[in-house]
Amino acid sequence: QVQLVESGGGLVQPGGSLRLSCAASGSIFRIYSMGWYRQAPGKERELISVITSGGSINDADSVRGRFTISRDNPKNTLYLQMNSLKPEDTAVYFCNSEPPIPRIFPWGQGTQVTVSS
């Protein structure tokens, strides 16, 4: 199994920015498409951004133009640059493969992002 550790969340005002990181414990990370997911209170977890092993990106409509996913394969790390944050972006953010493969990438604890004035 590859452990995933998300970090970088916090409290930010509307319009602010945060950069999330996801550190993977194994280099097998490099061959998988990886995604950022989020789960808001009372809602199901949703996929918001995906990056393939080759660097192709696909974003959900809700974050397109504001969030940017990237990966550093030598560092086994996935990133999410979040700009122009809105209160509706408040959620716990997780990384995982896309599609999720829990037997290889167990879900981590996630990182809380709260957007509030």
VENWOLIN-V336873 format. One line per field, one symbol per residue. ss: DSSP state (2 for helix, 1 for strand, 0 for the rest). psi: psi as a letter, one per 20 degrees, with the letter a starting at -180 (. if undefined). burial: 1 if it has 16 or more other ideal C-beta (glycine too) atoms within 10 Angstrom, else 0. A space follows every 50 residues. Layout:
BEGIN
ss->???
psi->???
burial->???
END
This chain:
BEGIN
ss->00011110011100000111111100222220011111100000011111 10000011100000001111112220111111000022201111111000 00000000001111100
psi->qpppoqrirapqqpiaqqoqqopqiqihhhiqpqqpqqoqpjrqpqphqq prhijqqpqqhhipihqoqrqnghjlpqqoporlqqhiiprppqqrrorp nhhgnqpairppppoq.
burial->01010101100100000101111100001001011111000000101111 10000000100010001110100001111101001000111111111101 00001001011010100
END
